[in-house]
């Protein structure tokens, strides 16, 4: 059904709907005149407190009553079952993001419907198994970083929003915000974005303009998502007030922007860049946890629960003096993931790639290891079911 203005009872109003105006006599507040999108359950409480019994919603700009349904209808499966589907999702998402970002670079409007379709595709994969797409999105080259970073942050935002108990409509908003958070980088020359060496002060100042450039692009494109605009502008703010562009602190930064700050940094430090090698996922969490004043602590704890204390792809040393790579999580048992054996530490010999569920008590993790210290090749693909065909450790 094409979008339209329709009157609904306040009882049918949900997060994700766009209120065109309030219905009834005595509506004088300017907010009702300009229209707005319901972003959070708190918004619903404020609307109900305003004494409005009915509202007009615009289904072109937000959800319709019939759209208020779960994101993913398919039952969850194992990580290996989702890998092939997630690979296809990543490929489709990358093509769509390249197209949207190129439009932005050329000064054209960004396609709102295309972004929503990408978010739905990514969200469905994350709902089936969060670790497949999130881990696959890390497998990017430095050249495709800008595009796949947006796909990865979208998936991380979806997974974190679900972890924090947000309703499906707000999960969609989080995904859209993650997908578009770096759109402003299309206003920065590629030779600066992809510079292999240290940026000059002038170049760094130029990069710091991308949040406000993103705002201009979204406004020019007619995006009405408050969450996407908010995250685009504020994902580099820090809770201690040392971020940019405004130096906001604490509750001055919205929860959605604080979520995006975590997801953005995690994918950045675990990804290859022209000027640095990626950190391992577990090492990245350990480092991020030590940065005082950077992240919202409560949301960071939720993020750790989302990706795991030992995320998929983490290289770990076991009590049995064997190296292994984390290949899946045991929900509710973050210290005992499923691992794939790699190396006998004493003999420095490769092991048959058997899998162990550490929840059985057969072995335990004693510490995180770095692949470089053991002369191992890039391990990013070794966690997945495609490893036997594509990774040098498995012939």
N, C-alpha and C positions, 0 to 999 in steps of 0.2 A: 504494500500500500504506500502511495506517495506520502511524503510528510505534509502535515497540515496543523492548523490550530484547532485544538479540541478542549472542551471543558471536562474536567474530571473532579471527583470528590477528593478531598484532602487525604482520605483514608487510602487512596490509590497512588498517592504521590510517593516516589521512591528516589533514592540517590541516582543521579545520572539523567534525570529529566530536566528539561529547560522550561522554566516558568516564563510564559509570555506576559502574563499579568494576573493579578488577583481578581476574583469575581466578587461582586457584592457592593453595597453602598459604603461610602466613607473611606474608600481606599485612597489615601492621599500621599503615602510615603513614596519618595522618588524611586526607591528600589523596584517597586512594582511597575513603574513606568518604563524603565530601561530594559527589563528582563534579565534573568540570570540563571545559571545552571546550579542545581543542587549537588554539592560536592561531597557532603559528609552528613552522617546522621545528626550531628549537632545542628546543621542547617534545617533539618526537618523539625526539630524541636522549636527553633526560633520562628519558623513559619507557622507552626501550630499555635505558638504563643501570641502571634499577631491577630488571632481571632478570625482567620479566613476559613470559610467552610469549603469553598471550591476555588480552583485555579484553572486558568487556561494554559496548556502546555503547547510548545512548538515541537512537533516530532521530526522536523528537519534538523533541529539543533540539539536534540537530546533523545533519550529513550521514549518509546511509546509504552503504554500499559502492557501490551502483548510482548514487548521485548525484555521485560524484567524476568529473565530466566537464567538458569545456571550457564556459565561459559562453556563447560565441557560436559557433554552427556555420555561420552565413552567411559567405561570403567577404567581405573588405573591399572597399568601393567608393570612388568619389570623393566629395568633400564635398557637391557639388551633389546627388548621388544620395541622400544621407542626410538632406538638409535637411527634406524633407516628412515623412519618418518621424520625425525628431527633434522636429519641431514637435508631432506627435501624441503622442510619448512625454512631452514636457514638459507637455502639456495633461492627460494621464492622471495623471502624477506630481503635478501641482499639486492636482488634485481629491483624490487620495489623501492628500496631506500636509495639506491643509486639514481633511479629515475626522479624521485622526489627531490633529492639533494641537488641534482643537476638543474632541475627547474628553478630551485631557489638560487643557485649560483648565477643563472641567466636572468634573474629578476622576475621570473614568472611565479604565479601562485602555486603553492603546494597543494596537491590533491588530498582533500580531507578524507574522502571515501577510501582512497588507496591506503592511507595510514590506518584507518579503522580496520580494514580487511587484514592488514599485516598483524595488527595487535590481536585480532581474533584468532588468527592462525597460530601465532606464538603462544597465546594464552592456552589454547586447546592442548598444545604439546606439553606445556608446563603443568597443566592439570593432570595429564596422563602420567607423566613422570618428570618432576622438575629438574633432575640432574642431567638428563640427556641433552636437552637443548642448551642449557646454561653452560655445560662443559664443552659441547661442540662449538658453541659460539666463540670460545677462547681460541679455537684453532684457526687463527687468521694470520695473514702475512702483514708485515708493516705497511705495505702499499694499500691494503684494503681496510686498514684499521678504522678509518673514520666511519665507514659504512657498517662494518660488522660490530663495531663498538656500540652503535645505536641499537642493533638487533640484540646484542648481549645485555645491555642495560634495560631494554624493554623486558626481556625474560626475567632478569633479576628483580625488577620492580614488581612484575606480576607475582613472582614467587614470594617476595617479601610481604607484599600486601596481603596475600592469602595467609601467610604465616602469622601476621598481626591480626587476623580475624576480620578483615575488611569485607564488606558485601561485594558481590560480583560487579556491580556497576562501578564501584570505586576501584576495584581491581583493574577494570578496563581503563579507567582514567589514569591509573598509575602506569599501565603499559604504554598508553599513548604519550604520556609525559616523558617516559624513558626513551621512547623511540625518537622523539623530537628534541630532546634536551640540548643537543649539540648542533642544531640546524644553523645556528648563527656562525659556525665555522666556515660556512659556504661564502661568507663575506671576506674571508682571509685568504690571501694568495697561497697556492699549493706549496710554493717553495719555502714558505714560512712554516706551514702546517707539517711538512714532511722533512724539515731540515734535520740532517743527521747529527749536527753538532749543537753546542749550547746556543740558545737564543741571545741576541743582544738585548739591551734594555728596551730599545725602541720596538724590537720584534715582540718581546714579551708583553709590552704595553698594548700592542696591536692584538695579540691573542686574547688579552683580558677584555677586549671589547665584544667578544662573541656572544655573551649573554644578552646584551642590549641589541645587537644585530639580529639575534634570534627573535627577540620580541618584535622587531620591525617586520621580519619575514612572516611570522605568524599572523600579525595584524593585517598585513597586506593580503594574506591568503584567506582572511575571513575566519580564522580559527577562533572559536568561542570557548574552548575548554580553559577554564580558569587554572586547572591543575597543570596543563601543558605550558601555559604562559608563565605561571609561577615557577615551575621547575626549570624552564629555560632560563629564566632570569637569575635564579637563586641557588643553583646546584653547586656553585663554588663558594657559597657562604659557609662559615664555620661557627660552631656554637660558642666559641670564645670571642667572636667578633673580629677575627683577623682575616676573614675571607673577602671576596669581592663579588659584585661591584659596589655594594653599599656598606660593607662592614657590619651586617646585621648580626645579632647575638641571641642565643637562647631561644625563647618563644617568639622572638621577632621573625624567626625562620619557621615556615609552615612545616608540619610533620612530613608532608609529601616531598618538600625540597630537602629536608634532612635525610629522608630515605634515599633520594636520588644522589645525594653527596656520597653516601656509602657505596651504592651500586656503581656509580661512575668511577670512583677511585679503585675499587676492587677489580673491575674489569681492566682498567688502565694498567695497573701494576702487574697483572697476570698476563698481559698481552705483549707481544714483541713490538718494539718501537724502533724508528730509525736510529735513535741515540742510546738504546739500552736493550738488554735481554730481559725476558719476562721473569718475574719471580714465580716460584711455585705457589699453588693456591693456599696450602697450610701456612707456609712462611709469610705470605701476604697478610693473612688474618692475624698472625702473631705480631707483625710489624704495625698494622693498623690499630691493633688494640693498645699499642704503646704510645700512640700519638695523642697526648693529652690536649683536650680542648678542641679537637678536630670534629668529632662525631658525637651525635646523641647516643649516650651509653645504652639506654633502653632499646633503641632501635638497632644498635649494633649487636646487642645480645640476640635480638630477633633475627638479624641477618646471619649470625653464626649458626643459629638453629636451622636456618633456611638451607645453607650450603653444607653444613656439617663442620664439626671441629677439625676433622680431617676430610676436606672436600674431595670429591671425585677427581682423580688425577694427582693427588698428593703422594709423594714418595715417602715411605715410612720404614723405620727399622723395627723389626720384631724382636721379642725376647729370645727367640731361637737363633738370633744372629743371621737373619735373612732379611733382604730388602724386598719390599712389596709395594705395589701401587694400589691405591684405593679405587675400586671399580663400582661400588654402590654403597648406599647408606642403609642402616637398620633404623627405621624411624623410632624415636624414643630411646635409642641407645647410641648416642653420638660418639662414644669412646670405642665402640666395637663395630666398625664398618666391615664390609666385605672387601677382601683384597686379593690381588693376583701376585703370586710369587715371581720374583725377577732374578735375584742374585744371592748366592751363598757368600756372606761377607768374609768369612775366614779364608776360603779358597779362591774368592773372587771369580767364581764360575757361574755362568748363567744356569738357571734352574728351569725345569719344565714349567710352563705357565699354568700351574694349577691354581684354582681359586679356593680361598678359605673364608668361611664366615666366622669372624672373630667373636661373635656372640655365643658361639658354642664353647668358648673357653680353651680352644685348642692352642691358641697363641695370643700374644697381646702386643700392642704398640708400645715401644719405649721412648721413641723420639722421632721427630721429623728429620729427613735427610735432604741434601741438595744433590741433584743429578750430576752436576759438574764435578763434585768431590769424588765421584766414583767413576768418572770417565764414561758415563752413560750418554747415549744420544738423547735428543729431545723426546721427552716422554709423553707429550700431550695426547698422542693417539693411543698410547699403550693401555689405557683404561678401558677402551670400548671394545665392542664385539667386532670391529673392523680391524683390530690390531693384528690378527694372524695374517691378514692379506697385505697390510700396508706398513707395518712397523718393523724396522730392522731387527729388533730384539727377538722377533718371532719368525724370522726367516722369510 
